[in-house]
Every structure is written in C-alpha cells, then in structure tokens.
Amino acid sequence: MGGHIVRGDSVGGFRHRARILATMGTALAVAVSLLTVGVPLSARADSPAIATITGTVTAETGGAPLTFPLITLYMQSGTTWKFYDYTSGGRDGTYQFQNVPVGTYTLEFSPEHGDDFVTEWWNDEPTDTAANPIAVTTATTTVTADAALATGATISGTITSPATSTFTLVPDMELLKSDGKGGWLDAGLWAYPAQDGSGRFSIVGVPAGDYTVYYGDDASQSDIAPLYYQQGTSGTPSEWAASSISVAAQQTLTGIDATFEHGVSVTGKVTDYWGNPLSNVTVSLGRAVEVAGQTQWQVWSVKTDSSGTFSDTRLPAGTWALEYTKSGYATIDYPVGGGFDLEAGKQKAFPTMKLYRTLVAATPGVSGTVAMGFTLTAKPGTWTSGTSLSYAWYADGAYISGSSGPTHAKFTLTYAQKDKRISVKVTGTKTGYAKVSRLSGLTAKVALTSAPTIVGMPRVGSTLGAHPWMWTSGTTFAYRWYAGGIAITGATHSSFRLTSAQWGKTITVKVTGSKSGYMTISRMSVPTPKVT
C-alpha cells in the first residue's frame, strides 16, 4: 500500500466503525461509573457551592414533558465548553444541578434514546458553538433553564440478511452526517432492527441536514461485511461511494435499505527473524477504492495476539493489500508491487510474515578537500552496535563504477569527477535487522587545483613571483608569503621583494582559490633554497 494508505478521520468505514464503538463504550463506562459511585455535585470540594440550576424538558409541540431526558452541564474554559456534570431528568422531565460554583455554564438537552426529539443546547441552539452562556455569580441562588425539544426527522429502511449465516446477526444502523468536505462524521444516532425478524429499522430524532447510513453487525463473531447506504443498490462497502440523504425538519424518509453479504475471512501470522511470534503488530488491510479517478485505500486494522496471529471475518470483497507495522521493526507491504483479490464468503490464509528489526542509522557526511587528486572520507555517524557498513560513491547522483564495498570508506577524486558534486551512500546490515541505506548530502563541485610555483632567485633584493598554474576557470586567488614557515607581515600579493629579514630562510607561498559553488582551497608551494 505504501504511501497510499488513507489514515486519520478520513479512513474507510471500518476504522470509523471502531471509533463509534469506542465512543459508545466510553459513554457506557461513564454512566456505569456514575451509577455505581454516585458522587453528586454537592460533594465536590474544588470550589465553593453557590447556586442551583433547574428546569423542565418538554416537547416543543404539545408541551408534554419528556421522560428521563439527559441534561449535560458544561463550564466555560477559555473559548470552549468543558464537561462538568450531567443528570437524568425524571418522568416529568424535571432536572436539577445543586451547589453549582461561580462560573459560566451552558446546557445540552438530549432525549432518552429512541425518543423522536432533536438534541439542543441552551437556549434553543443546535450546536455547542452557538450555545448561550449561563452566568453563576455570588449573588445567584437559582437559575431556571427550561427546554422544549423539537420533533426530529425519521430515517427508516430494511436490512436484508444473507440466506445463510454461520452466526446470529445483531445488525445496527448508525447515522453519519456530512462534514461538508466529502467525508462523514458520527451523528450520534443509531437504531437496531425490529425484533420481529423483518429487518425493519428507524433512526429517530434526526436534525435537518445531509446524512448517510452505516450498516454493521454487532455479533462478536460476525461474518458479515459492513455497508454504507448507496441509492439504487444493496449498499456499498466504501464510504466514498455512499449516497447522501438530505433530511428536512420532521421529515420521514423510507426505503433506506441495504442487503448484507458474507465477508471474507482472513488469517495470518507474524514472527521475528528467528521465528518468535510477535504480538501487537498492526496489520492494516487496505481495500482499493477509486475516488475521483485515483486509488485510495479504505483501511481496517487488526492486531496480532500473543501467538503472533491475526484474523478477521468481515472484510468486503475487492482488491486488497496488507501493511505490517510495529515499533522497532521495519514496515513491510504485502504483496510488494501489487494487490490481491478477495471474494465474498471465501477464506484467505496469508503466508507467515517475518519482520526485521529497525537499525539505528545516521545520515552520513563527507570530509576532505573537494578537488581532483584529493581523497574524500565517508563519515557514517552512529549506527546500531555490530552493524556492518558498506559504501558507494556518486557524482551528481550517478554511481561511480568500482567505488562500492565495505572497504570503500575513502574515495580519491579524479578528472572524471571534475565540476561534479559528490555524495556517498552508506548501507548497514545486521542479522535479524532490515538493511538500511542512508545517502549523504552533496559536496561542493570538484575543483581543479595545482600547487603554486615560485619564480625568481632567492636573493636579498630580488623579487619573487607566485604562479598558481592550473585551477578551475574563473577562480579568484589570494596569496600569503612565508619565510621559514612563518607568515611575512603584509606579504599578501602575487609577488614579493626579498629583504635582509629573509636572509638564510626558505620561502614558500600559499595560494587560496575561491569560486562560487566550489570549496575554497589553499595550496602551498615547495620551499625555495635559503635566501642568500
């Protein structure tokens, strides 16, 4: 799958399904915790108790009280609302938060699941961003906040199960709302089909908007592939191909149907290099989906257990690929360079996959004078202890023939590399680890340089001249003269007149060449005989 796996909130329906179940599980855990522990607001000691917020939740049409509505209290935190507490209204729709500290609050009013009313925020607002604040000050004693919930729309349809199924089906329908960008978000509404075996379902309390429906199966060992609503078909396994359902306020929509198919059953195993099973490996199964003429991957991820095995029984038919990932190990795609087809109701056992550990590998560097005739040295950096390293040299990205191997940490530049940039690739290998290659950055261009010569007789009163000889065309030169290896003050020109101060000493000249794109290089002449 490589870089084509779609991740995050925009992944396929399978991962979306996992998010929904996780959200439901969290909500259930909170509810159980509060029911069993029962810590009231009045027992909190984080701020002084001040006021009571109370009210009644009724139906907007007719004014009848809602039974057991859920009221959630949020406290302002910066520019957002932070969950503070919640309570359930009684049979008469009344609720009460006691001993509310000083602060700014808002409320969310939700009907009991299955009631045909639309959730709203204080005061009669559709979202938390539009919610009105409730100020509690030291002077506040009681705040009355009533709510009248509007009747919502209804989306209904029929789920048809396969003619035969190994397991008892527990289908559920979950409503997804459009994110306005071609994707879908959890709308927080769901339904189970009627208990009469007809497969009929109704999702109620739907606000006006654009939606689609996700059809899944909650049976723990289900072999049913999940679907999205697609108009005129039995459903689609791709959320990108799902049809949008436009819902008006209090509208009743019917015929939002789907027909389940048996899923594909897949199994596999993952080990390390030595055959030991690897647990907690993420196996990402990606189904190829064409979106706007491009292939995207709808992803469903499973984990290997303590025996290194993984399985799933509800994958839809299609063209698939696998990716195996685990921290500390190299990621592997299967198959390399292509996908494989899975047929509905069939089984697929994948070959045992062997994962190799990941080497600690550094980006190498190159040291040395970047000029013809000089030797460059690869600086590999720090690698995993025990790693065997091999080297290969490149000029302007092209491999230099004969420059690779474990003994080629050094490379002497020749005329063939003139005016080219040099890089080195270091490859590390170690038993049980995935081979890794790292490429250095490019050096400056390879320069042509020569050691300068001194022209003239080394006698007091005579003038010596420096001749740079052959350098890269366009090079700018600087000069420095030396007597007995010590720089002569002020002697920085291409010629120098000898004085008695240099008597009995040898003379040398250093020529420094510079040019844009090339390394600044200094070359020293051969010493003259002693000055007479």
DARA-V109302 format. One record per residue. N is the residue number from 1. PSI is psi in whole degrees, -180 to 180 (999 if undefined). OMEGA is omega in degrees with one decimal (999 if undefined). D_FIRST is the distance of its C-alpha to the first C-alpha in Angstrom with 2 decimals. Layout:
n = {N;N}
psi = {PSI;PSI}
omega = {OMEGA;OMEGA}
d_first = {D_FIRST;D_FIRST}
This chain:
n = {1;2;3;4;5;6;7;8;9;10;11;12;13;14;15;16;17;18;19;20;21;22;23;24;25;26;27;28;29;30;31;32;33;34;35;36;37;38;39;40;41;42;43;44;45;46;47;48;49;50;51;52;53;54;55;56;57;58;59;60;61;62;63;64;65;66;67;68;69;70;71;72;73;74;75;76;77;78;79;80;81;82;83;84;85;86;87;88;89;90;91;92;93;94;95;96;97;98;99;100;101;102;103;104;105;106;107;108;109;110;111;112;113;114;115;116;117;118;119;120;121;122;123;124;125;126;127;128;129;130;131;132;133;134;135;136;137;138;139;140;141;142;143;144;145;146;147;148;149;150;151;152;153;154;155;156;157;158;159;160;161;162;163;164;165;166;167;168;169;170;171;172;173;174;175;176;177;178;179;180;181;182;183;184;185;186;187;188;189;190;191;192;193;194;195;196;197;198;199;200;201;202;203;204;205;206;207;208;209;210;211;212;213;214;215;216;217;218;219;220;221;222;223;224;225;226;227;228;229;230;231;232;233;234;235;236;237;238;239;240;241;242;243;244;245;246;247;248;249;250;251;252;253;254;255;256;257;258;259;260;261;262;263;264;265;266;267;268;269;270;271;272;273;274;275;276;277;278;279;280;281;282;283;284;285;286;287;288;289;290;291;292;293;294;295;296;297;298;299;300;301;302;303;304;305;306;307;308;309;310;311;312;313;314;315;316;317;318;319;320;321;322;323;324;325;326;327;328;329;330;331;332;333;334;335;336;337;338;339;340;341;342;343;344;345;346;347;348;349;350;351;352;353;354;355;356;357;358;359;360;361;362;363;364;365;366;367;368;369;370;371;372;373;374;375;376;377;378;379;380;381;382;383;384;385;386;387;388;389;390;391;392;393;394;395;396;397;398;399;400;401;402;403;404;405;406;407;408;409;410;411;412;413;414;415;416;417;418;419;420;421;422;423;424;425;426;427;428;429;430;431;432;433;434;435;436;437;438;439;440;441;442;443;444;445;446;447;448;449;450;451;452;453;454;455;456;457;458;459;460;461;462;463;464;465;466;467;468;469;470;471;472;473;474;475;476;477;478;479;480;481;482;483;484;485;486;487;488;489;490;491;492;493;494;495;496;497;498;499;500;501;502;503;504;505;506;507;508;509;510;511;512;513;514;515;516;517;518;519;520;521;522;523;524;525;526;527;528;529;530;531;532}
psi = {-33;-137;5;-4;127;129;174;-154;-16;13;175;179;-26;-47;-36;-42;-43;-38;-43;-47;-38;-41;-45;-40;-40;-44;-41;-41;-41;-44;-46;-42;-46;-35;-37;-35;-46;47;113;164;-37;-18;-6;144;13;-16;158;144;135;-67;173;133;123;165;-175;137;122;174;138;-37;117;-26;11;141;146;139;131;48;159;126;124;131;127;142;140;132;98;-121;9;170;130;132;133;-48;168;163;161;132;164;-170;-26;10;4;151;168;131;120;155;49;125;169;137;-177;131;169;173;147;130;122;142;162;142;132;-17;144;59;156;131;140;167;158;131;106;42;148;-21;166;-31;-23;-3;146;146;153;117;128;118;179;-18;-6;133;-49;134;126;121;91;157;140;110;135;153;135;174;167;132;122;160;-166;133;128;126;160;159;-36;147;138;-32;159;127;142;67;149;150;128;135;131;136;151;138;4;0;18;2;-177;144;155;124;-6;15;140;172;154;153;164;151;2;5;3;-20;3;144;159;128;117;169;33;124;159;143;-172;131;171;173;134;131;120;-178;119;-3;134;-30;39;146;27;131;132;161;164;155;133;118;132;2;179;5;163;142;-4;124;-26;-27;0;143;141;139;114;124;128;162;130;17;150;118;134;171;19;76;163;155;121;153;156;140;174;137;124;147;159;174;149;133;171;-174;-34;6;7;134;142;121;165;27;132;118;107;114;117;127;127;129;132;120;115;41;3;148;122;165;117;119;137;124;139;164;147;149;-168;-21;2;8;156;159;157;147;4;34;139;158;155;-170;127;164;160;149;130;124;142;136;132;-2;154;136;139;135;145;131;159;123;5;171;-174;154;140;136;141;135;0;172;146;121;120;150;152;128;132;121;141;143;159;127;142;117;133;156;122;164;174;131;158;172;123;77;151;135;-12;159;129;149;132;134;96;-21;-165;127;168;135;134;2;134;131;143;154;150;136;147;145;117;38;-8;133;135;114;134;11;12;154;167;-18;11;44;-15;150;128;126;140;-180;-28;-22;4;133;14;158;139;142;163;139;127;128;128;138;144;140;129;-2;151;136;136;137;139;135;135;170;173;142;178;169;148;122;156;124;162;152;130;161;156;128;132;168;133;71;145;129;-15;163;132;148;147;131;109;-26;-136;120;167;134;135;4;139;136;149;151;150;124;148;144;118;30;1;133;136;124;129;-3;79;30;174;-10;159;132;123;142;179;-19;-22;2;136;6;152;152;137;160;138;126;127;122;138;144;141;133;-7;158;142;122;140;135;141;140;170;140;145;169;167;142;133;999}
omega = {176.3;-176.4;-176.5;-179.7;177.6;-175.8;174.3;-174.9;-176.8;179.6;-176.7;-172.3;-177.7;179.9;175.9;179.0;179.7;178.9;-178.7;-178.7;178.4;179.3;178.8;-179.9;179.0;179.8;179.3;179.9;177.9;-178.5;179.9;-179.6;-177.6;179.3;-175.7;-178.8;173.8;179.2;-178.9;176.8;-175.4;-178.2;-178.7;-177.0;-175.6;177.7;-175.4;178.3;-175.7;-164.6;174.3;172.6;-173.7;177.6;-179.7;178.9;-177.9;173.8;179.8;177.5;177.9;175.0;179.8;179.1;175.4;178.9;175.4;174.2;177.0;179.4;-177.8;-178.8;178.2;177.3;-179.1;177.8;-174.4;179.9;-178.3;175.7;-179.0;-179.9;179.5;-179.6;172.4;179.0;176.1;175.1;-179.2;177.8;179.8;175.5;-177.1;179.3;179.7;168.6;-177.8;172.9;179.4;-178.1;176.0;179.5;177.5;-171.2;165.1;-174.9;171.5;-177.7;-179.0;176.4;171.0;-177.7;-178.8;175.6;-172.6;179.1;-176.0;175.7;176.1;179.5;179.1;-2.6;179.3;-179.9;-173.8;-175.2;178.4;-179.9;179.2;-174.9;178.2;-179.3;172.3;-177.6;173.7;-179.4;179.0;-179.6;-177.0;176.0;-178.8;173.0;177.2;-177.7;177.7;177.4;175.6;-174.5;179.6;174.2;-177.7;174.7;178.8;174.7;-176.5;179.8;-178.2;173.8;176.8;-179.5;175.2;-178.8;178.4;176.8;-179.7;-174.0;173.2;-176.6;172.7;-174.3;172.8;-178.1;-177.9;-176.4;176.2;179.6;179.8;175.2;179.6;-177.5;-178.9;179.0;-175.3;178.7;177.7;179.1;176.9;-179.9;-180.0;179.5;170.6;-178.7;178.5;-177.7;-176.8;178.2;-178.4;-177.3;179.9;178.1;175.2;172.0;-172.0;178.8;-175.8;173.8;175.9;-179.3;-179.9;-172.5;161.7;-177.6;174.1;180.0;179.3;179.5;-176.5;179.4;-172.9;179.7;-175.3;172.1;-177.2;178.0;-179.9;-175.3;166.9;178.1;173.4;-174.3;176.1;178.8;177.2;-179.0;-180.0;176.7;-176.4;177.3;178.7;-178.7;-178.7;178.1;177.4;178.0;178.5;-174.7;174.7;-178.5;176.3;178.7;173.7;178.6;178.6;175.9;177.2;-167.5;174.2;177.6;-179.1;169.7;172.1;178.7;175.0;177.4;-179.1;176.4;177.7;-179.5;-180.0;178.0;170.8;-176.0;-175.4;176.8;177.4;-178.6;178.5;176.9;175.3;171.5;176.6;177.5;-178.9;178.9;-175.6;177.6;-177.9;179.3;177.1;178.8;179.8;176.5;179.3;179.9;171.4;-177.9;174.9;-164.1;171.0;-174.9;174.0;179.9;173.5;179.2;-176.1;177.7;179.7;-176.6;174.8;177.8;171.1;-173.5;-171.8;177.6;176.5;177.3;178.0;177.0;-170.7;169.9;-178.9;172.4;-179.4;179.7;174.8;-179.7;-179.8;-179.7;179.4;177.6;-179.4;173.5;175.7;-10.0;179.2;174.4;179.2;-179.1;178.1;-177.6;174.2;-178.3;-179.3;176.6;-178.5;177.6;179.4;176.1;-178.1;176.7;178.0;-179.0;-179.7;178.6;178.5;178.8;-179.5;176.3;165.9;-173.5;-179.7;171.7;-175.4;173.8;179.2;176.8;178.4;179.4;-175.4;-179.6;179.9;178.8;179.2;-177.7;175.3;179.9;176.4;175.2;-170.5;-175.1;-174.9;176.7;175.2;-179.3;179.0;-179.5;174.6;-174.7;174.7;-172.7;173.2;-174.6;-176.5;175.0;-174.7;176.1;180.0;-179.0;176.9;-174.8;175.9;-174.5;-174.2;177.0;-178.6;-178.4;-174.7;176.3;177.8;178.6;179.8;-175.8;180.0;-179.8;-178.8;-179.5;-178.0;177.5;178.1;177.8;-173.4;172.3;178.7;175.6;178.5;-179.8;-179.9;176.5;175.2;-178.1;178.7;-179.5;176.0;178.4;-177.9;174.4;177.0;-177.9;178.7;170.1;-179.4;173.6;167.4;178.6;-179.8;-176.1;169.2;-179.9;175.2;172.3;-178.5;173.5;179.0;-179.8;179.2;-178.9;-179.6;179.8;177.0;179.8;178.3;-179.6;176.9;177.0;178.4;178.7;-176.4;-172.9;-168.0;175.3;175.6;-178.6;179.1;-179.9;174.9;-173.1;169.5;-172.6;173.4;-178.1;-177.0;173.1;-177.2;178.3;-179.6;-178.1;178.6;-177.4;176.2;-177.4;-174.2;179.8;-177.3;176.4;-179.0;179.5;-176.7;176.7;179.9;179.4;-178.4;-178.3;176.8;-178.7;173.8;-177.8;172.8;175.8;176.3;176.8;178.9;-179.9;178.7;176.9;-179.4;179.8;-178.6;174.6;172.1;-170.4;176.4;176.2;-176.4;178.7;171.3;-179.8;173.0;167.8;179.8;-179.0;179.1;999}
d_first = {0.00;3.79;6.38;5.66;5.97;9.67;11.98;15.76;18.24;16.29;13.74;14.34;17.57;16.82;16.60;19.48;21.34;21.07;22.51;25.34;26.29;26.31;28.57;30.83;31.07;32.08;34.67;36.09;36.35;38.24;40.52;41.33;41.96;44.39;46.10;46.70;47.50;49.16;49.54;51.30;51.21;54.82;53.89;51.75;53.43;51.10;53.40;56.81;57.16;58.43;57.81;56.92;54.44;55.28;55.02;54.53;51.57;52.71;51.57;51.94;53.55;56.64;56.37;55.92;54.54;51.00;50.93;48.91;46.89;44.56;45.58;43.46;45.11;43.22;44.75;44.16;42.24;42.13;40.61;38.88;40.10;39.66;40.09;43.59;44.68;44.76;47.28;47.83;50.65;53.30;54.34;56.22;53.24;54.77;53.01;54.02;52.60;55.43;56.13;53.51;53.75;54.29;51.19;49.39;47.63;46.15;45.57;42.99;44.50;42.50;43.93;43.69;40.59;41.52;44.20;43.96;44.13;41.91;41.16;42.81;43.59;47.02;48.81;47.46;44.22;40.79;38.60;39.02;38.96;42.00;43.77;47.35;48.56;51.26;53.34;55.00;57.76;60.59;62.74;60.40;61.52;59.84;57.18;57.01;53.67;53.71;50.88;50.99;47.67;47.06;46.20;42.57;40.97;39.87;36.78;37.31;35.95;35.55;32.83;33.11;31.94;31.07;34.18;33.43;31.55;31.56;31.87;34.01;32.11;32.39;30.72;30.67;30.08;28.87;29.56;27.05;28.51;27.20;26.26;27.55;24.27;22.58;21.36;23.14;24.89;26.76;30.31;31.80;33.36;32.80;34.86;35.29;36.79;40.49;41.83;43.57;40.61;40.39;36.94;38.39;37.18;38.17;36.54;39.51;40.34;37.76;38.48;38.39;35.02;31.82;29.81;27.63;27.73;25.21;26.33;25.50;27.25;28.63;29.66;28.53;27.51;26.51;24.79;24.52;21.38;21.82;22.47;23.33;26.46;26.32;29.73;31.07;28.49;28.09;25.23;21.53;18.61;17.08;18.74;18.19;20.33;22.93;26.46;28.47;31.79;34.54;37.10;40.58;42.80;44.26;42.75;42.06;39.12;38.87;36.72;33.38;32.44;29.50;29.26;27.12;25.39;24.71;21.18;19.20;20.01;17.50;18.52;17.51;18.81;17.90;20.52;21.33;22.50;25.88;24.78;25.53;23.57;21.37;21.76;19.97;16.51;13.96;11.80;9.24;9.02;7.19;9.40;9.10;12.13;14.08;15.69;18.37;17.09;13.57;10.32;9.40;7.64;10.60;10.14;12.70;13.17;15.79;17.61;19.13;22.93;25.61;25.23;21.55;20.72;18.67;19.09;18.80;20.98;20.17;16.80;17.39;17.09;14.38;11.31;8.75;5.92;6.74;6.65;10.31;12.15;15.91;18.33;19.93;17.30;14.58;10.96;9.52;6.36;7.88;8.66;8.49;8.45;8.17;8.18;11.36;13.98;15.76;19.34;21.32;23.69;22.27;21.18;18.32;18.78;16.01;17.39;18.29;15.73;17.58;16.65;18.53;20.22;19.59;22.44;24.37;24.28;26.34;26.21;29.09;32.10;34.74;38.48;41.50;43.42;41.33;44.00;44.88;46.44;44.96;42.46;39.24;37.89;34.29;34.07;31.01;31.45;30.84;28.42;28.20;31.60;31.86;29.06;30.04;29.55;29.45;30.02;29.44;31.20;30.30;32.58;31.12;27.64;28.88;29.22;32.91;33.82;35.14;34.12;31.58;32.17;33.11;36.57;35.55;35.47;38.15;38.35;41.54;41.24;42.99;44.03;40.77;38.95;41.57;40.29;36.63;34.45;33.44;30.41;29.57;26.36;26.75;24.68;25.16;25.04;26.26;26.30;23.76;21.75;18.72;20.11;19.96;21.25;22.77;24.45;27.65;28.80;31.10;34.81;37.57;38.62;40.62;44.28;47.33;50.10;53.49;55.95;58.86;62.43;65.68;68.42;72.06;74.63;74.20;77.67;78.79;79.20;76.93;73.61;70.35;67.42;63.68;61.90;58.01;57.61;54.16;51.35;48.46;50.08;50.58;50.70;53.04;55.26;56.93;59.69;61.12;64.25;65.12;68.42;68.24;64.58;65.41;64.40;67.40;67.73;67.24;66.48;63.32;64.27;63.92;67.53;69.72;73.54;74.63;77.20;79.27;76.56;74.47;77.37;76.51;72.75;69.94;67.96;64.21;62.06;58.41;56.59;53.42;51.28;48.78;46.65;43.72;40.38;42.09;43.03;46.63;48.37;51.90;53.91;57.32;60.24;62.37;65.44;68.73;71.92;73.83;75.50;79.25}
